[in-house]
Amino acid sequence: MRGNEMSGELESAPRHVPVMLAEVMECLSPEPGDVMVDGTVGCGGHATAIRDALGESGLLIGLDRDPAMAEAARRRLESARGARTETVAGNFSEIDMHLKRTIGRRANGILLDLGFASPQVDAAERGFSYRADGPLDMRMTSDEGVSAEEWINRVPEKELADVLYRCGDERHSRRIARAIVRARQASRIRRTGELAEIIRRAVPGGPRRHHPARRSFQAIRIHVNREMEHLDVFLRKLPDVLAPGGRCVVVSYHSHEDRRVKNAFLEGAREGVYERLTRKPLRPSPEEKAINPRARSAKLRAVRRVTGEAGT
């Protein structure tokens, strides 16, 4: 499917609900004239609120690794008056390059919401969903890296089990990996429905809150898209792209993301680079969890840049 066709479908899909919007805006604290970066612009929910707070003198740079999401966000953000917006397909791990290209200065605020937008998850043809059958792809861009199908059908069993455990907190990782290897020996695994059924049969029965394939699909998506590597690069660059007094807000959804953010912010605070704005992660309210179940695992951490140069 071409990018413009996909972006049109995303725009016509049910509106994605931005997670912890009030908390994000309070911690990010955008002001008129600021330069703000939404590094995971998605459907533009957070970005719209940020743009509205910047006034006509501000600039909002929206990045999204998924070209279809970036295009849909661009159309939404440019449809109303307010701050100037620059929305491009790009990875937040390259934030320094994008800032240099668009404005040539550091940002006053940066947001990362590491969750997936609802239209991405729900689109069967993207291969992210364990509930809807589709091609086993899971790549954010179709020309980047190997697909989940390629990886699943060739990865050694031990490596597969390690990824399921490390990136998905899947306690049945060895059992699931063994079942996947056994299934692919009979025939190549090509569809999300096939993989979800293999995992369902491999996981012991009993009462469950979630689909048994949820954690495995998350882990495979994270690995295929090298999400943790890109997050690590961003966190290393952050002190050099955030202006003195600038703020960074990161919303994460599983322990490995949150641990990386926590450790980077703690280390920066010890070195005098950051002031932590959240001693403990903020969590969604019970009311928000009831309205938006996808917010249930969200954790928000925020810092303010203290010094002008890293380590000074």
C-alpha positions, 0 to 999 in steps of 0.5 A: 500500500502506498504511503498516501493511501495509508495516510488517508486510511489513518486519517479516516480511522477512529481518533487515537487518544493521546496518553496522559495528555494533561501530565505531558503538557504540565511536565513539558510546559510549552510557552509561546515562541518555544521550539518543541519536538514531538519525536513520535508524532503518531496521529498528532494528539500530543502534537496538536496540544503542544502546537496550540500552546506555542503561539504563532511565534513557536515551532513544532517539529514532528518526527515519526519513523513511519512515513504514513503516520508522519504524513497523516500528522502533517495534514492534521497539524497544518490544517489549523492556524498556530505555531509553524510546524515541520513534520517529517518521516524520521527517527528520533535517534537522529534528532540532532540532524533534524534540529540542525536542518530545520532550525539550527539550534537546540530544542526547548522541549522534547516528547517521546511517547514510545507506544504505538498509535491505535491505527498502526496496531489495528491495521492488519496489513502492517502485521503488528496485531495478534488479533487480526490476520495479516502478513507477518511484517511488523516493520515501521518502514517496508524498506528498512531491515528484515521483516518479522517473517524473515526473522522468525523463520531463521532465528536460532531457538535460543536467540528467539527465546532470549528476545521474547524474554528480554523484550517482552517479559515473556515467562514462557519464552523457551516454550514458545520458542520451541513451538515456533521452531517446531512449526516452521520445520513443517512449513514457513510461518507467513501470517500473524494469525498463524504465529498467534495460534502457535503461541496460544497453543504453546502457552499453558491454559488458565485464566488470562487478562490478555491474549497469550501472544501479546508479549511475544508480538511486542518483543518481536516488533521491538527486536525487528525495529531495533527500538531499544537501540534507537532509544539508547542513541536518543538518550545519549544525544539528549544533553546536546540537543536540549537547550538550558532550561529545556524539558524532556518527557518520555512515556514508556510502556514496558520495563526495558524502555522505562529502565533505560530512561530511568537510568539515563535521567538518574545518571544525568542528574548525578552529573548535574546535567538534569533536574529530575521533574519526576522522582517516581514515574507518573501513571495514568489515572484510573479514569484514563485507564478505564477510558483508554485501556492501552494507557494502562502500562504507561509510565511518564518520566521527565527532566529539565536541562540544567547546564549549557554543556553536557558534564559541565 
